[in-house]
Amino acid sequence: MSFMLWCLFFAALLLVFTKVPVAMAMARSGDKGYDNSHPRAQQAALTGWGARAMAAHNNMFEAFPLFAAAVLVVQSTGSVGSLANLLAGLFIVARVLYTLLYLADRSTLRSLVWGVGFICCLIMLVLPAMR
């Protein structure tokens, strides 16, 4: 399996891994701990660190489709090369940093890191046109 496809696999895992801080915040909120009967209501009531964890988790779901499309475009057009691999790896690093910066409430740096990940996807989408 190519490096880019491993990055896509890891991005899919990030959909689950970014839920871990949310679950931790939910377990620490309220008297009952994690409310598996009404998790969405409990998530909506999170504040502070827990709300930021939820926002980071939701944003991973928003970022994943564009990255998946970019990887598939590069793979299907035979545009895989060192630049494409670098961009895919940089996207993963950006997404991990994005989540950590969101949890740490570092909004300006977080937004810059988000931009890096987004630009990686955009460049990957146009790589076939640059061949």
Secondary structure, DSSP 8 states (H G I E B T S, - for coil): --HHHHHHHHHHHHHHHTHHHHHHHHHHSTTT-S-SSSHHHHHHT--HHHHHHHHHHHHHHHHHHHHHHHHHHHHHTT--SHHHHHHHHHHHHHHHHHHHHHHTT-HHHHHHHHHHHHHHHHHHHHGGGG-
